[in-house]
Amino acid sequence: MEVTWEVLALLALVALLAGCLDTLAGGGGLLTVPALLLAGLPPLQALATNKLQAPAGTGMATYQVIRKHGVRWADVRWPMLWAFLGSVAGTVAILFLSTDALEIVIPLVLALIAAYFLLVPRSHEPPARPRMSDPVYEATVVPAIGAYDGAFGPGTGSLYALSGTALRALPLRRSTAIAKTLNFATNIASLLVFVIAGKIVWVVGGVMIVGQLIGAYVGSHILLRVNPLVLRVLIVVVSLTMLWRVLAS
């Protein structure tokens, strides 16, 4: 398919905004996926092309949080593997399922994320003790969210940040930083499956990579300094905005 230079420039700008937003609160996919659909890509190609540019943002964020000691590689390598495997399963599944499921699953997930942060007064603060052990969390919750990202995607960063705080008693800022590494693993896994399936529009995804790198670089420098309460508010605003965008489309 052919895309004009004007459309490519707009997609690069959208990717820049999404990269910054995704690093801070997740949800960049609900900017990039609709933009790709509006550019004329069929749903499955839009999801696939989104996975070409998304790892640039999450990869930059992962590099930055590890380099700046936000997280340690030893703490995330096994969760990243579980996230990778879950994403492979989810991506393979969506190749054989109707993308109409997006209309049900994504609004539901976004509504649940926003409701939790709105209705639980201290949701940005971890509980006194973990509700789930590391091995159980890594073998169940991490791949389950990874499967969601492989099949659908939007809101994955928020889901990882929320689960890390609620179930593993991690401070929201640290949980959000770790979420970047897990989201990078799920993006890479999904990308590999879509490459093998031949569903990617390479020119469009390549242009958006540039925007993602710039946006993620800016966002990662803000992430480790931001107040956890600000992150909570941002997650709610992003989730509700994305929910409105999906329901209005």
N, C-alpha and C positions, 0 to 999 in steps of 0.2 A: 504494500500500500504506500501511497505518497502522502507526505505531510509537509506543509509549507514551512518556510523559515520562521514566520511569525508565530505559528503554533508551537514549533520547537522551542522558541525563546520563552513563550508563556509556560510551557511545560517545565523548562529549566528553572524558572522563577518559582513555580509551585513546588518543585522538588527542594529548592533552597528553604522555603518556609517549612515544608514538611520535615526536612532533616533537623532543623532547629527544634521544632515542636516535638518530634518523636524522641529526641534526646532528653527533653525536659519532662514530658508527661505521656509519651506514647500517642498514638492516634494519627500519625502522619499519613497512614494509608488511606484514611478517609478524605484526604486532600488529593493524593496522587491518583487513586483508583478512579474517582469520578472525573478527574481531569483527563485521564486516558480514555475513558468512555466518551466524554464530550469531544475528544479529538477524533473519534470515529473508530476506535479499536473495538472488536467484538469482546464480550465479557471475559472469555477464557484467555484471550491474548492480552487484555488489559491486566488481568491478575498476573500473568506470566511476565509481562514487561515490567510491571511494578516490582517484581522480585529481582529483576536485573539491576534496577537502580537502588533498591532499598538497602542491600548489603553495604553500599558505599557509605551511607549515613551511619548505620549501626556499627560498621567496621571502624570508622573514624572515632565514634563515641567509645567503642570498646578499647581501642588503642589509647585514647586519652585518659580514660578512668583507670586503666592499669598503669599507665606511665606516671600518672599523678597519685598513685597509691590509693585510689578510691576502692579498688578491689585487688586481690592477689590472684594470679593465674592458678595457683594451687587450689584456691577455693572454688573456682568456677569451671575447671576443665571437665569434671565428671557431669555436673549439671548441664553443661553445654552439649555433651555427648547425648544425654537423654533428650534434651530439647531438639537436637538434630534428628534423632531417630523418630521422635513424634511428628516432626514436620514432614519428613519423608512420607510417613504413612498418610498424613492429611492431604498432602499434595497429590499423591497417587490416587487417593479416593476422589478428589474433586475432578480429576480427569475423566472419571466415569459417571459422575453425578451431574444433575442439572444445576446450573448456576443460579436458578430461581431460589435455591435455599438461602442465598445471600440475603434476600428480602426478609427472611424470618430470623436468621441467626444473628446477624450483625446488630439490628436494633435491640434485640433482647440482651445481648452482651453489654452494649453501651448503656442501656437503661439500668442494668444491675450494677455496673461500675459506679455510675453517678449516684444511684440510690444509696449504695454503701457509704460513700464518702459524705453524702448529705445527711443521712439518718443516724450514722454512728458518730457521736460527738467527737471522740478522740481517735478517729480512724487513722490519723496521720502519726499516731504514737503507737509503738509496739506493745503487745500485752506483757504482763510480768514475766511469763515464761512461754517457750514455744509450745504450740498445740500439736505439732507434728515433728517427728525426728527427721534428721537430714536424709537418711537412706529412704524412708518412706516418701517424703516430699519429693525427692529427686526422681524416684521411680514411678510416681503416680501423677502428681500435679504438674511437674515440669513437662513431661512428654504430652500430657493432655492439652496443655496450653499450646505446646508446639504443634500438635495436630490441628488445633484451631487455626494457628497462623498459616500452616501449610495449605489448608483448605480455603480460608477466608482472609484473615490477617488483621484488619483494623481493630485497634484497641489492645493488641497483644502486649505492648510495653506496659500499659496500665494494669493489665491482668497479672503480669509477672511482679510488678511493683507491689500491687495490692496483696497478692498471695504471700510474698516474702515477708511483708510486715505482719499480716494477720495470722499466718501459720508458723512462721519461723522466728517471730519476735524481733525482726530486724528493723532498725530505724528506717523511716521512709526514704531518706536521702540515700542511705547505703543500698536499700532494696531497689531503688530506682537505678542506681549505678550498676548493680548486678544484672538488673533486667536488660540493660543494653547488651551485655555479653550473651545472654540467652537468646535475645531477639536476633543477634547477629548469626548465631548458630542456626536458628530456624530459617532465617532468610537464605543462608547459603544452601541449606538442604533443599528447600523448595526450588531455588534457582537451578540446582543441578538436575532435578527431576524435569522441570520445564524445558531446560536445554535439550535433554535427551528426547523429550516429547516434541520438540520443534515448534513451540508456541510463542517464542519471543520475537518482538519487533525490535531489532538491534539498534537501528539508528535512533529511534525515540528513547529507548532505555539508556543509550550511551550519552545522549545530551543531558538527560536527567541526572546521571551520575555526578556530573560537575556540580549541579545545584545541591545535591545531597551532601557532597563532601564539604562544601562551604557552610551549609546550614548546620551540619552536625559538629563541625569544628567550633562554631560560635556557641552552640548549645552546650557542648561538653565543658566549655570554660565557665559557663554560668552554673551548671548543675551542682558542682561540688561546693558552691558558695551560697546557694539559695536556701532560704528558711523552709523547713518541712511543711509549715502551714501554707506557705505560698504554693508548694507543690500540690498539696491537697486541693486548694482552690483551683489551680490550673487544671488538674485532672478532671474535676467536676465540670468546669467550663468547657473543656475540650470534649468530654463525653456527651454533654448535653447538646453542644453545637453540632457534633457529628451525628447524633441521633436525629436532630431536626433536619439536617441535610439529607439523611437517608430517607426519612419519612416523607420529606417534601419532594423527593425526586420521582 
